[in-house]
Amino acid sequence: MINNQIELAEKEEKIAAAKQKLKEFKKRNVSSEHESLDKISENNHPILPSASSDTYKKLNLSSLSHTDLGLDQLKDQLKLHIQTIGVLVAEKTELQSKLNQQTKKSDKKQDECDELAGRLKASRQKISQLEKLLQQLECTRPMEKKPEQNQFDSRDLIIDEQTTQINELSQKLGKKSEEIGELIQLVSKLKSQIELVQIDRQSSCDQENDQLKSQNFQLKSQIDELEKKADEQRQVIKNEYQSYVDGLQKQVENLVDQINKLTDEREESFAKIDSLKIEVKNLKDQNTHSKLSQSEKVESDPKVELLENEIKYFKKQIEILLKEQVNLQQIVDNKSQEIQHLNDQVNKVEMERKNFNILLEESHNNKQTISRILVQNNELKSNLQMLQEENTKMKEKIENFEFSQLQNNTELEQEMEVRQNGINGEEEQIENLGDNQIFSNKLSDFSFENLFFQEEVQSREKILDYVKNMKLVEKKFNKIMEENVELREKNAELEHIVQQLEFETETIVDYVTMYQIERAKLNEKYRIKDDNICSLSSSLNIYKLAFVEINQMIDALTGLEEKKKIEKNDELDQRTHFILDSVKKILSELSKNFTKKFNSSLDEENSAERPVHNLNEGNKYEKLDIENNIIKFKAETIICSSCYGDLFIV
């Protein structure tokens, strides 16, 4: 655009030079006419002293008529010249207005070109950065897949271990249930024995029955409290179990949502690939149409080189798009493989969920049995406490019974001594025999009671063994709960790993979207550049039309001058013809230079190898040259007082 300004300035200078030459020619004509009149007057003056007044008057009239005719001709010529000068001044003003408009447009287009060059550099840098990132991602993908596979293998091993542990726990629970059944049988036996003891107590003493009733009431109240506590513990365990199951269901739902998102992204990528294929086909069709139009317009259009450069540029873009399509297909294939892998994982997770639900049901049933066992254990503990209290009471009773038995033995010994002293009499012997039968009956009763107490002691020893076994059961139950806690921790670790994988997939998707956005921006920039090139070509055509119109005007002026040859002198016609020819040559040179500079500017824009700083410096130097030329032109001009035009100093 700066070259256009320079050419227009040169054109104005040449037009001004032509105007100056016309004005000089007018001055010379006027001066020659005045000199001829002076000579005529000088030739007429020497005749005055010798001639008469009549002849002098006639000569004066003839000279005046000749001068009037010459002045009329000069006035006509001046009018014509003034008209031509007015036309030239109007053309000059129009050209100046056009030049100002074109300078403004050129400045705007230059700013736009600078912005486009900066944007192109930034976009290229971003493209290089994105390519580096893609290469890094492609290099890191196989390294990332290995730890993921190892993690999945470790998960499978952990799941297998958990299944084996759960099977072992189920077996242990079965054994414990059998032991608990045996314990229940023992408890039933103990209850039967306790009932017998209660019957004996009722038969023995009413006071003791009252005390036992009060103790039974207290024990029942304690049992009710323990049952309430057991129910609360059951509810807590149920809530924990439900929360754990809900968490697992949420995890599974999240995995399903992620899989759906990945499938949607895959479909979007396929749609983008199809759109890219359509764009490539359209570009190929455009290239074929452009080739046909070029083959038809090789001889007439001077834009063949530009079109060839554009074709090369579009070919490069097509190759780049094909490469990007191949890369996108690879990315899509990788995504499809990842989706298949995730689908397999989801299927595995669903199978594991089913197995886990089965195990949870079994564990729930086992928990119910354990809760029952705990309730029974609490009942047995309460019964043990009661039995211990009763044992202490029975010990006291046994001690009292032994003490009473010793007393009875001493009394019997005394009676035996007394009876032995009275053996001599038969009557006393018969009476002593009756007493001995009573004593034997009492001894048999005491032996029966002794056996009963021995059985109670054995039953109490069995109860102590049962208590020891229940303690062992509690220890095993605590171990099972600790193992359950460990399983929960392992599940939390697995959830953390799944979240990390989700975050990595989200980062990959973000990188892909960033790449697509940058690519769309580059396409928009290239489109804007093509639009600018089209606008420049249209402005070139407009300038060409303007030059053609100027040439037509000059041809019209030459035609008018040729018509006026008959009325004017040969010298004047030759000069005007020479001036018009020079103007034509100047315009043709301007048009050629304009086309060359326009083509060179287009080549520079397409290559984009010259930095923006050098362009700005060149533009500054060219502007300085134009300003210097304008200053010189103003210094070498003088304003005309009659026509308000510019008179050049020669």
C-alpha positions as CSV (number, residue, x, y, z in Angstrom):
1,M,0.0,0.0,0.0
2,I,2.9,2.3,0.6
3,N,4.1,1.6,-2.9
4,N,0.7,2.7,-4.2
5,Q,1.1,6.0,-2.3
6,I,4.5,6.6,-3.8
7,E,3.2,5.9,-7.3
8,L,0.3,8.3,-6.8
9,A,2.7,11.0,-5.5
10,E,4.9,10.5,-8.6
11,K,1.8,10.7,-10.8
12,E,0.7,14.0,-9.2
13,E,4.2,15.4,-9.6
14,K,4.2,14.5,-13.3
15,I,0.7,16.1,-13.7
16,A,2.0,19.2,-11.9
17,A,5.0,19.3,-14.3
18,A,2.7,19.1,-17.3
19,K,0.6,22.0,-15.9
20,Q,3.8,24.0,-15.3
21,K,4.9,23.4,-18.9
22,L,1.4,24.6,-20.2
23,K,1.7,27.8,-18.1
24,E,5.2,28.5,-19.4
25,F,3.9,28.0,-22.9
26,K,1.1,30.5,-22.3
27,K,3.6,33.0,-20.9
28,R,5.8,32.7,-23.9
29,N,2.9,33.2,-26.3
30,V,1.8,36.3,-24.4
31,S,5.4,37.7,-24.4
32,S,5.8,37.0,-28.1
33,E,2.6,38.9,-28.9
34,H,3.6,41.9,-26.9
35,E,7.0,42.0,-28.6
36,S,5.3,41.9,-32.1
37,L,3.0,44.8,-31.1
38,D,6.0,46.8,-29.9
39,K,7.8,46.2,-33.1
40,I,4.8,47.3,-35.1
41,S,4.6,50.5,-33.0
42,E,8.3,51.2,-33.5
43,N,8.0,50.7,-37.2
44,N,5.0,53.1,-37.4
45,H,6.6,55.9,-35.3
46,P,9.3,57.1,-37.8
47,I,6.6,57.7,-40.4
48,L,4.8,60.2,-38.2
49,P,6.9,63.3,-38.9
50,S,6.7,63.0,-42.7
51,A,3.2,61.8,-43.1
52,S,0.0,63.8,-42.8
53,S,-2.5,63.5,-40.1
54,D,-4.9,61.5,-42.3
55,T,-2.4,58.9,-43.1
56,Y,-1.3,58.7,-39.5
57,K,-4.9,58.1,-38.4
58,K,-5.4,55.4,-41.0
59,L,-2.2,53.7,-39.9
60,N,-3.3,53.9,-36.2
61,L,-6.7,52.5,-37.1
62,S,-5.2,49.6,-39.1
63,S,-2.7,48.9,-36.3
64,L,-5.5,49.0,-33.7
65,S,-7.6,46.6,-35.8
66,H,-4.7,44.2,-36.1
67,T,-4.0,44.4,-32.3
68,D,-7.7,43.9,-31.5
69,L,-7.8,40.8,-33.7
70,G,-4.6,39.5,-32.0
71,L,-6.1,40.2,-28.6
72,D,-9.3,38.4,-29.4
73,Q,-7.4,35.4,-30.5
74,L,-5.3,35.5,-27.4
75,K,-8.4,35.8,-25.2
76,D,-9.9,32.8,-26.9
77,Q,-6.7,30.9,-26.4
78,L,-6.6,32.0,-22.7
79,K,-10.2,30.9,-22.2
80,L,-9.4,27.4,-23.6
81,H,-6.3,27.2,-21.5
82,I,-8.2,28.3,-18.4
83,Q,-10.9,25.7,-19.1
84,T,-8.2,23.0,-19.5
85,I,-6.5,24.2,-16.3
86,G,-9.9,24.0,-14.5
87,V,-10.4,20.5,-15.7
88,L,-6.9,19.5,-14.7
89,V,-7.4,21.2,-11.2
90,A,-10.7,19.3,-10.7
91,E,-9.0,16.0,-11.7
92,K,-6.1,16.9,-9.4
93,T,-8.5,17.4,-6.5
94,E,-10.3,14.2,-7.3
95,L,-7.0,12.3,-7.5
96,Q,-5.9,13.9,-4.2
97,S,-9.1,12.8,-2.4
98,K,-8.7,9.3,-3.9
99,L,-5.1,9.3,-2.8
100,N,-6.1,10.3,0.8
101,Q,-8.7,7.6,0.9
102,Q,-6.2,5.0,-0.5
103,T,-3.6,6.1,2.1
104,K,-6.1,5.6,4.9
105,K,-7.1,2.2,3.5
106,S,-3.4,1.3,3.0
107,D,-2.6,2.2,6.6
108,K,-5.5,0.2,7.9
109,K,-4.5,-2.8,5.8
110,Q,-0.9,-2.5,6.9
111,D,-2.0,-2.5,10.5
112,E,-4.1,-5.6,9.8
113,C,-1.2,-7.3,8.0
114,D,1.0,-6.5,11.1
115,E,-1.6,-8.0,13.4
116,L,-2.0,-11.0,11.2
117,A,1.7,-11.6,11.1
118,G,1.9,-11.4,14.9
119,R,-1.0,-13.7,15.3
120,L,0.5,-16.1,12.8
121,K,3.7,-16.3,14.8
122,A,1.8,-16.8,18.1
123,S,-0.4,-19.5,16.5
124,R,2.7,-21.2,15.1
125,Q,4.3,-21.2,18.5
126,K,1.2,-22.6,20.1
127,I,1.0,-25.3,17.4
128,S,4.6,-26.3,18.1
129,Q,3.9,-26.3,21.8
130,L,0.8,-28.5,21.3
131,E,2.7,-30.8,19.0
132,K,5.4,-31.2,21.7
133,L,2.6,-31.9,24.3
134,L,1.1,-34.5,22.0
135,Q,4.4,-36.2,21.5
136,Q,5.0,-36.2,25.3
137,L,1.6,-37.7,25.8
138,E,2.2,-40.3,23.2
139,C,5.5,-41.2,24.9
140,T,4.0,-41.3,28.4
141,R,0.9,-43.3,27.4
142,P,2.6,-46.8,27.3
143,M,4.4,-45.9,30.5
144,E,1.1,-45.1,32.1
145,K,-0.6,-48.2,30.9
146,K,1.9,-50.5,32.6
147,P,1.2,-49.2,36.1
148,E,-2.6,-49.3,35.4
149,Q,-2.4,-52.9,34.3
150,N,-0.3,-53.7,37.4
151,Q,-2.9,-51.9,39.5
152,F,-5.7,-53.9,37.9
153,D,-3.8,-57.1,38.5
154,S,-3.2,-56.2,42.1
155,R,-6.9,-55.4,42.4
156,D,-7.8,-58.8,41.0
157,L,-5.4,-60.5,43.5
158,I,-6.8,-58.4,46.4
159,I,-10.4,-59.4,45.3
160,D,-9.4,-63.1,45.2
161,E,-7.8,-62.8,48.6
162,Q,-10.9,-61.2,49.9
163,T,-13.1,-63.9,48.4
164,T,-10.9,-66.6,50.0
165,Q,-11.0,-64.7,53.4
166,I,-14.8,-64.4,53.2
167,N,-15.1,-68.2,52.4
168,E,-12.9,-68.9,55.4
169,L,-14.9,-66.6,57.6
170,S,-18.1,-68.3,56.4
171,Q,-16.6,-71.7,57.3
172,K,-15.6,-70.3,60.7
173,L,-19.0,-68.9,61.2
174,G,-20.5,-72.4,60.4
175,K,-18.3,-74.0,63.0
176,K,-19.1,-71.3,65.5
177,S,-22.8,-71.8,64.8
178,E,-22.3,-75.5,65.6
179,E,-20.5,-74.7,68.8
180,I,-23.2,-72.2,69.7
181,G,-25.8,-75.0,69.1
182,E,-23.9,-77.2,71.5
183,L,-23.8,-74.3,74.0
184,I,-27.5,-73.8,73.6
185,Q,-28.0,-77.5,74.5
186,L,-25.8,-77.1,77.5
187,V,-27.8,-74.0,78.5
188,S,-31.0,-75.9,78.1
189,K,-29.6,-78.6,80.4
190,L,-28.5,-76.0,82.8
191,K,-31.9,-74.4,82.8
192,S,-33.5,-77.8,83.5
193,Q,-31.1,-78.2,86.4
194,I,-31.8,-74.7,87.6
195,E,-35.5,-75.5,87.5
196,L,-34.9,-78.6,89.6
197,V,-32.8,-76.5,92.0
198,Q,-35.6,-74.0,92.2
199,I,-38.1,-76.8,92.9
200,D,-35.8,-78.1,95.6
201,R,-35.5,-74.6,97.0
202,Q,-39.3,-74.1,97.0
203,S,-39.6,-77.4,98.9
204,S,-36.8,-76.4,101.2
205,C,-37.6,-72.8,102.1
206,D,-40.2,-70.2,101.3
207,Q,-37.9,-67.4,102.3
208,E,-35.3,-68.4,99.8
209,N,-38.1,-68.6,97.2
210,D,-39.0,-65.0,97.9
211,Q,-35.4,-63.9,97.6
212,L,-35.0,-65.9,94.4
213,K,-38.1,-64.2,92.9
214,S,-36.7,-60.8,93.7
215,Q,-33.4,-61.8,92.1
216,N,-35.2,-63.2,89.1
217,F,-37.1,-59.9,88.7
218,Q,-33.8,-58.0,88.8
219,L,-32.2,-60.4,86.3
220,K,-35.2,-60.0,84.0
221,S,-34.8,-56.3,84.1
222,Q,-31.1,-56.6,83.3
223,I,-31.9,-59.0,80.5
224,D,-34.4,-56.4,79.0
225,E,-31.7,-53.7,79.2
226,L,-29.2,-56.0,77.5
227,E,-31.7,-56.8,74.8
228,K,-32.3,-53.1,74.2
229,K,-28.6,-52.6,73.9
230,A,-28.3,-55.5,71.5
231,D,-31.1,-54.1,69.4
232,E,-29.3,-50.7,69.3
233,Q,-26.1,-52.4,68.2
234,R,-28.0,-54.3,65.6
235,Q,-29.4,-51.0,64.2
236,V,-26.0,-49.4,64.2
237,I,-24.5,-52.4,62.3
238,K,-27.4,-52.3,59.8
239,N,-26.9,-48.6,59.2
240,E,-23.2,-49.2,58.6
241,Y,-23.9,-52.0,56.3
242,Q,-26.5,-49.9,54.3
243,S,-24.1,-47.0,54.0
244,Y,-21.3,-49.3,52.8
245,V,-23.7,-50.8,50.2
246,D,-24.9,-47.3,49.1
247,G,-21.3,-46.2,48.6
248,L,-20.5,-49.2,46.5
249,Q,-23.6,-48.5,44.4
250,K,-22.6,-44.9,43.9
251,Q,-19.1,-46.0,42.8
252,V,-20.6,-48.3,40.2
253,E,-23.0,-45.6,39.0
254,N,-20.0,-43.2,38.7
255,L,-18.1,-45.8,36.6
256,V,-21.2,-46.2,34.4
257,D,-21.5,-42.5,33.9
258,Q,-17.8,-42.2,33.0
259,I,-18.2,-45.0,30.4
260,N,-21.2,-43.2,28.9
261,K,-19.1,-39.9,28.7
262,L,-16.3,-41.7,27.0
263,T,-18.7,-43.2,24.5
264,D,-20.2,-39.8,23.8
265,E,-16.7,-38.3,23.3
266,R,-15.9,-41.2,21.0
267,E,-19.0,-40.4,18.9
268,E,-18.1,-36.7,18.8
269,S,-14.6,-37.5,17.6
270,F,-16.0,-39.7,14.8
271,A,-18.3,-36.8,13.8
272,K,-15.4,-34.4,13.8
273,I,-13.4,-36.8,11.6
274,D,-16.3,-37.0,9.2
275,S,-16.5,-33.2,9.1
276,L,-12.8,-33.0,8.4
277,K,-13.1,-35.5,5.6
278,I,-15.9,-33.4,4.0
279,E,-13.8,-30.3,4.3
280,V,-10.9,-32.1,2.6
281,K,-13.2,-33.1,-0.2
282,N,-14.4,-29.5,-0.6
283,L,-10.9,-28.2,-0.7
284,K,-9.9,-30.8,-3.3
285,D,-13.0,-29.7,-5.4
286,Q,-12.0,-26.1,-5.0
287,N,-8.5,-26.9,-6.1
288,T,-9.8,-28.7,-9.2
289,H,-12.1,-25.8,-10.1
290,S,-9.2,-23.3,-9.5
291,K,-6.9,-25.4,-11.8
292,L,-9.6,-25.4,-14.5
293,S,-10.1,-21.7,-14.2
294,Q,-6.3,-21.2,-14.3
295,S,-6.0,-23.3,-17.5
296,E,-8.6,-21.1,-19.2
297,K,-7.2,-17.8,-18.0
298,V,-3.4,-18.3,-18.4
299,E,-3.1,-16.0,-21.4
300,S,-5.4,-13.2,-20.2
301,D,-4.9,-13.1,-16.4
302,P,-1.7,-11.8,-14.8
303,K,-2.7,-13.7,-11.6
304,V,-1.4,-17.1,-12.6
305,E,1.5,-17.0,-10.3
306,L,-0.7,-16.0,-7.4
307,L,-3.2,-18.8,-8.1
308,E,-0.3,-21.3,-8.3
309,N,1.0,-20.1,-4.9
310,E,-2.5,-20.4,-3.5
311,I,-2.8,-23.9,-4.9
312,K,0.5,-24.9,-3.3
313,Y,-0.7,-23.4,-0.1
314,F,-4.0,-25.3,-0.2
315,K,-2.1,-28.5,-1.0
316,K,0.0,-28.0,2.1
317,Q,-3.1,-27.4,4.1
318,I,-4.7,-30.5,2.7
319,E,-1.6,-32.5,3.6
320,I,-1.6,-31.1,7.1
321,L,-5.3,-31.9,7.4
322,L,-4.7,-35.4,6.3
323,K,-1.9,-35.8,8.8
324,E,-4.2,-34.4,11.5
325,Q,-6.9,-36.8,10.3
326,V,-4.5,-39.8,10.7
327,N,-3.5,-38.6,14.2
328,L,-7.1,-38.2,15.1
329,Q,-7.9,-41.6,13.9
330,Q,-5.1,-43.0,16.0
331,I,-6.4,-41.1,19.0
332,V,-9.9,-42.4,18.3
333,D,-8.5,-46.0,18.0
334,N,-6.7,-45.5,21.3
335,K,-9.9,-44.1,22.9
336,S,-11.9,-47.0,21.5
337,Q,-9.4,-49.4,23.1
338,E,-9.6,-47.6,26.3
339,I,-13.4,-47.7,26.2
340,Q,-13.3,-51.4,25.5
341,H,-10.9,-51.8,28.4
342,L,-13.2,-49.8,30.6
343,N,-16.2,-51.8,29.5
344,D,-14.4,-55.0,30.4
345,Q,-13.6,-53.4,33.8
346,V,-17.2,-52.5,34.2
347,N,-18.3,-56.0,33.4
348,K,-15.8,-57.3,35.9
349,V,-17.0,-54.8,38.5
350,E,-20.6,-55.8,37.9
351,M,-19.7,-59.5,38.3
352,E,-17.7,-58.6,41.4
353,R,-20.7,-56.5,42.6
354,K,-23.0,-59.5,42.2
355,N,-20.5,-61.7,44.1
356,F,-20.2,-59.1,46.7
357,N,-23.9,-58.7,47.0
358,I,-24.1,-62.5,47.6
359,L,-21.3,-62.3,50.1
360,L,-23.1,-59.3,51.7
361,E,-26.2,-61.3,52.0
362,E,-24.3,-64.2,53.5
363,S,-22.5,-61.8,55.8
364,H,-25.8,-60.2,56.7
365,N,-27.2,-63.6,57.6
366,N,-24.0,-64.3,59.5
367,K,-24.4,-61.0,61.2
368,Q,-27.9,-61.9,62.2
369,T,-26.7,-65.2,63.6
370,I,-23.9,-63.4,65.3
371,S,-26.4,-60.9,66.8
372,R,-28.4,-63.9,68.0
373,I,-25.3,-65.4,69.4
374,L,-24.5,-62.2,71.2
375,V,-27.9,-62.0,72.6
376,Q,-27.6,-65.6,73.8
377,N,-24.2,-64.9,75.1
378,N,-25.5,-62.0,77.1
379,E,-28.3,-64.3,78.4
380,L,-25.7,-66.9,79.2
381,K,-23.6,-64.3,81.0
382,S,-26.6,-63.3,83.1
383,N,-27.4,-66.9,83.8
384,L,-23.8,-67.5,84.7
385,Q,-23.9,-64.6,87.2
386,M,-27.1,-66.1,88.6
387,L,-25.5,-69.6,88.8
388,Q,-22.4,-68.1,90.5
389,E,-24.6,-66.5,93.0
390,E,-26.6,-69.7,93.5
391,N,-23.3,-71.6,93.7
392,T,-22.2,-69.4,96.5
393,K,-25.5,-69.9,98.2
394,M,-25.3,-73.7,97.7
395,K,-21.8,-73.7,99.1
396,E,-23.1,-71.9,102.2
397,K,-26.0,-74.4,102.3
398,I,-23.5,-77.4,101.9
399,E,-21.4,-76.0,104.7
400,N,-24.4,-75.6,106.9
401,F,-25.5,-79.1,106.0
402,E,-22.1,-80.5,106.8
403,F,-22.0,-78.7,110.0
404,S,-25.5,-80.1,110.9
405,Q,-24.4,-83.5,109.7
406,L,-21.4,-83.4,112.0
407,Q,-23.6,-82.4,114.9
408,N,-26.0,-85.2,114.0
409,N,-23.1,-87.7,113.8
410,T,-21.9,-86.6,117.3
411,E,-25.3,-87.0,118.6
412,L,-25.7,-90.4,117.0
413,E,-22.4,-91.5,118.4
414,Q,-23.5,-90.5,121.8
415,E,-26.8,-92.3,121.3
416,M,-24.9,-95.4,120.1
417,E,-22.8,-95.4,123.2
418,V,-25.9,-95.1,125.3
419,R,-27.6,-97.8,123.3
420,Q,-24.5,-100.1,123.5
421,N,-24.6,-99.6,127.3
422,G,-28.2,-100.8,127.1
423,I,-27.6,-103.9,124.9
424,N,-27.9,-106.2,127.7
425,G,-31.6,-105.9,127.7
426,E,-33.7,-107.5,124.9
427,E,-36.4,-104.9,125.0
428,E,-33.8,-102.3,124.7
429,Q,-32.3,-104.2,121.7
430,I,-35.7,-104.3,119.9
431,E,-36.1,-100.6,120.5
432,N,-32.5,-100.0,119.3
433,L,-33.2,-102.0,116.1
434,G,-36.1,-99.8,115.2
435,D,-33.9,-96.8,115.8
436,N,-31.2,-98.3,113.5
437,Q,-33.7,-98.7,110.6
438,I,-34.6,-95.0,110.9
439,F,-30.9,-94.1,110.9
440,S,-30.3,-96.2,107.8
441,N,-33.1,-94.5,106.0
442,K,-31.6,-91.1,106.9
443,L,-28.2,-92.3,105.7
444,S,-29.7,-93.3,102.3
445,D,-31.3,-89.9,102.0
446,F,-28.0,-88.1,102.8
447,S,-26.2,-90.2,100.3
448,F,-28.7,-89.3,97.6
449,E,-28.3,-85.6,98.4
450,N,-24.5,-86.0,98.3
451,L,-24.7,-87.4,94.8
452,F,-27.0,-84.6,93.7
453,F,-24.5,-82.0,95.0
454,Q,-21.7,-83.7,93.2
455,E,-23.7,-83.5,89.9
456,E,-24.2,-79.8,90.5
457,V,-20.5,-79.3,91.0
458,Q,-19.8,-81.1,87.7
459,S,-22.4,-78.9,85.9
460,R,-20.8,-75.8,87.3
461,E,-17.4,-76.9,86.0
462,K,-19.0,-77.4,82.6
463,I,-20.4,-73.8,82.8
464,L,-16.9,-72.5,83.5
465,D,-15.7,-74.3,80.4
466,Y,-18.5,-72.8,78.5
467,V,-17.5,-69.3,79.7
468,K,-13.9,-69.9,78.5
469,N,-15.2,-71.0,75.1
470,M,-17.4,-67.9,74.8
471,K,-14.3,-65.7,75.5
472,L,-12.5,-67.5,72.7
473,V,-15.6,-66.8,70.5
474,E,-15.4,-63.1,71.4
475,K,-11.7,-63.0,70.5
476,K,-12.5,-64.6,67.1
477,F,-15.3,-62.1,66.5
478,N,-13.0,-59.2,67.2
479,K,-10.5,-60.6,64.7
480,I,-13.3,-60.8,62.1
481,M,-14.2,-57.2,62.8
482,E,-10.6,-56.1,62.4
483,E,-10.4,-58.0,59.1
484,N,-13.6,-56.2,58.0
485,V,-12.0,-52.8,58.8
486,E,-8.9,-53.8,56.7
487,L,-11.2,-54.7,53.8
488,R,-12.9,-51.3,54.0
489,E,-9.5,-49.6,53.9
490,K,-8.5,-51.6,50.8
491,N,-11.8,-50.6,49.2
492,A,-11.0,-47.0,50.0
493,E,-7.6,-47.4,48.3
494,L,-9.2,-48.9,45.2
495,E,-11.7,-45.9,45.1
496,H,-8.8,-43.5,45.3
497,I,-7.1,-45.2,42.4
498,V,-10.3,-45.1,40.4
499,Q,-10.5,-41.3,41.1
500,Q,-7.0,-40.8,39.9
501,L,-7.8,-42.6,36.6
502,E,-10.8,-40.4,36.2
503,F,-8.7,-37.3,36.7
504,E,-6.2,-38.5,34.1
505,T,-8.9,-39.1,31.5
506,E,-10.3,-35.6,32.2
507,T,-6.9,-34.1,31.6
508,I,-6.5,-35.9,28.3
509,V,-9.9,-34.7,27.2
510,D,-8.9,-31.1,28.2
511,Y,-5.8,-31.3,26.1
512,V,-7.7,-32.6,23.1
513,T,-10.3,-29.7,23.4
514,M,-7.5,-27.2,23.7
515,Y,-5.9,-28.6,20.5
516,Q,-9.2,-28.3,18.6
517,I,-9.8,-24.8,19.8
518,E,-6.3,-23.7,18.7
519,R,-6.8,-25.4,15.3
520,A,-10.2,-23.6,14.8
521,K,-8.4,-20.2,15.6
522,L,-5.7,-21.0,13.0
523,N,-8.4,-21.8,10.4
524,E,-10.1,-18.5,11.1
525,K,-6.8,-16.6,10.7
526,Y,-6.1,-18.3,7.4
527,R,-9.6,-17.5,6.3
528,I,-9.2,-13.8,7.2
529,K,-5.9,-13.7,5.3
530,D,-7.6,-15.2,2.2
531,D,-10.3,-12.5,2.5
532,N,-7.7,-9.8,2.7
533,I,-6.0,-11.2,-0.4
534,C,-9.4,-11.1,-2.2
535,S,-10.0,-7.5,-1.1
536,L,-6.5,-6.5,-2.3
537,S,-7.1,-8.2,-5.7
538,S,-10.4,-6.4,-6.0
539,S,-8.7,-3.0,-5.1
540,L,-6.1,-3.8,-7.8
541,N,-8.9,-4.3,-10.4
542,I,-10.4,-1.0,-9.3
543,Y,-7.1,0.8,-9.8
544,K,-6.7,-0.8,-13.2
545,L,-10.1,0.4,-14.2
546,A,-9.2,3.9,-12.9
547,F,-6.0,3.9,-15.0
548,V,-8.1,2.7,-18.0
549,E,-10.5,5.6,-17.5
550,I,-7.6,8.1,-17.2
551,N,-6.1,6.7,-20.5
552,Q,-9.5,7.2,-22.1
553,M,-9.7,10.8,-20.9
554,I,-6.1,11.4,-22.3
555,D,-7.2,9.8,-25.6
556,A,-10.2,12.1,-25.7
557,L,-7.9,15.1,-25.0
558,T,-5.5,14.0,-27.8
559,G,-8.5,13.8,-30.2
560,L,-9.6,17.3,-29.3
561,E,-6.1,18.5,-29.8
562,E,-5.9,16.9,-33.2
563,K,-9.1,18.6,-34.2
564,K,-7.7,21.9,-33.1
565,K,-4.5,21.5,-35.2
566,I,-6.1,23.4,-38.1
567,E,-6.8,26.4,-36.0
568,K,-3.6,26.5,-34.0
569,N,0.1,26.7,-34.7
570,D,2.2,23.6,-35.3
571,E,4.6,24.3,-32.4
572,L,1.8,24.5,-29.9
573,D,0.3,21.2,-31.2
574,Q,3.6,19.4,-31.1
575,R,4.1,20.5,-27.5
576,T,0.7,19.5,-26.4
577,H,1.0,16.1,-28.2
578,F,4.4,15.6,-26.5
579,I,2.9,16.4,-23.1
580,L,0.0,14.0,-23.6
581,D,2.4,11.2,-24.8
582,S,4.5,11.8,-21.7
583,V,1.5,11.6,-19.5
584,K,0.4,8.3,-21.1
585,K,3.9,6.8,-20.6
586,I,3.9,7.9,-17.0
587,L,0.5,6.3,-16.4
588,S,1.5,3.1,-18.1
589,E,4.7,3.0,-16.0
590,L,2.7,3.7,-12.9
591,S,0.2,0.8,-13.7
592,K,3.1,-1.6,-14.3
593,N,4.9,-0.6,-11.1
594,F,1.7,-0.9,-9.2
595,T,1.0,-4.4,-10.5
596,K,4.6,-5.5,-9.7
597,K,4.6,-4.1,-6.2
598,F,1.2,-5.6,-5.6
599,N,2.4,-9.1,-6.7
600,S,5.5,-8.7,-4.6
601,S,3.4,-7.7,-1.5
602,L,1.3,-10.8,-2.0
603,D,4.4,-13.0,-2.3
604,E,5.7,-11.5,0.9
605,E,2.4,-12.2,2.7
606,N,2.3,-15.8,1.5
607,S,5.9,-16.5,2.5
608,A,5.7,-14.6,5.8
609,E,9.4,-15.0,6.3
610,R,10.4,-11.4,6.7
611,P,10.0,-10.2,10.3
612,V,7.5,-7.6,11.3
613,H,10.2,-5.2,12.6
614,N,12.0,-4.9,9.2
615,L,8.6,-4.3,7.5
616,N,7.9,-1.4,9.9
617,E,11.4,0.1,9.4
618,G,10.9,-0.1,5.6
619,N,7.5,1.5,5.8
620,K,9.0,4.3,7.9
621,Y,11.8,5.0,5.4
622,E,9.2,5.0,2.5
623,K,7.0,7.4,4.4
624,L,10.0,9.7,5.0
625,D,10.8,9.7,1.3
626,I,7.2,10.6,0.4
627,E,7.2,13.5,2.9
628,N,10.5,14.9,1.5
629,N,9.1,14.8,-2.0
630,I,6.0,16.6,-0.9
631,I,8.1,19.3,0.8
632,K,10.2,19.8,-2.3
633,F,7.1,20.0,-4.5
634,K,5.6,22.7,-2.2
635,A,9.0,24.7,-2.2
636,E,9.1,24.6,-6.0
637,T,5.5,25.9,-6.5
638,I,4.0,29.4,-6.5
639,I,0.2,30.0,-6.3
640,C,-1.3,31.7,-9.3
641,S,-3.4,34.8,-8.5
642,S,-5.7,34.4,-11.5
643,C,-6.7,30.7,-11.5
644,Y,-5.5,29.6,-8.0
645,G,-3.4,26.9,-9.6
646,D,0.2,25.9,-9.0
647,L,3.0,27.5,-11.1
648,F,6.2,25.6,-11.2
649,I,9.6,27.4,-11.0
650,V,11.9,26.4,-13.9
